[in-house]
């Protein structure tokens, strides 16, 4: 039976943005399942579901857990950005064979609000009560924070697919000190599977300085920082190098 990779997208995204990684790993014999988070399966030009703004990280994680438990095998959890944080949360629930975290959002306990992160979320953070509203970056913010290494035409095409995101989830990640539920908490002692953490040196929304702290949270985690990559690491020019590195890590014999 082939191994299963369960792919979890990040903010404003959908299963669509795993297309390149999915094709490469399927060609290597993996079964790849790219999921779409609740209320993200919408027309980017449409009106978001009113429930989206108050949907939190635990809601996302619970939904994903139900999908994972339907599988006939424990999967490799591959998460990007907020999806990387959700993968950590699910890993602490013993749902992963291994974790592959691509430019992941950080769990509570790690200060992530650097100047570049604040600039990335400025239009959101300056909207009153954003924590209970659906929200989306401006095109300029997306190009600065996530799509900065894509050609101009791909920036426009990719942003055109972005949907609305939960303000509640953004609050739980960025303002965990104020979150009474501590939704982004991950008990690292419960993450016992192998962990790979990948950072992009030019990432502005999940800076490598923050991502490296995520890696240090997990005993025995492998950390690799790619010098010519930023946040959109699964589709930027040279994405194949990242995917091949991950493939090599997944097939590396383990003694633990």
Secondary structure as GFF3:
##gff-version 3
##sequence-region A 1 256
A	DSSP	beta_strand	4	8	.	.	.	ID=ss1
A	DSSP	three_ten_helix	15	18	.	.	.	ID=ss2
A	DSSP	alpha_helix	19	27	.	.	.	ID=ss3
A	DSSP	beta_strand	31	34	.	.	.	ID=ss4
A	DSSP	three_ten_helix	52	54	.	.	.	ID=ss5
A	DSSP	alpha_helix	57	69	.	.	.	ID=ss6
A	DSSP	beta_strand	75	80	.	.	.	ID=ss7
A	DSSP	alpha_helix	82	91	.	.	.	ID=ss8
A	DSSP	beta_strand	96	102	.	.	.	ID=ss9
A	DSSP	alpha_helix	115	120	.	.	.	ID=ss10
A	DSSP	alpha_helix	122	125	.	.	.	ID=ss11
A	DSSP	three_ten_helix	130	132	.	.	.	ID=ss12
A	DSSP	beta_strand	134	135	.	.	.	ID=ss13
A	DSSP	alpha_helix	139	145	.	.	.	ID=ss14
A	DSSP	alpha_helix	152	159	.	.	.	ID=ss15
A	DSSP	beta_strand	165	166	.	.	.	ID=ss16
A	DSSP	alpha_helix	167	174	.	.	.	ID=ss17
A	DSSP	three_ten_helix	176	178	.	.	.	ID=ss18
A	DSSP	three_ten_helix	188	190	.	.	.	ID=ss19
A	DSSP	beta_strand	194	200	.	.	.	ID=ss20
A	DSSP	alpha_helix	208	217	.	.	.	ID=ss21
A	DSSP	beta_strand	222	226	.	.	.	ID=ss22
A	DSSP	alpha_helix	239	251	.	.	.	ID=ss23
###
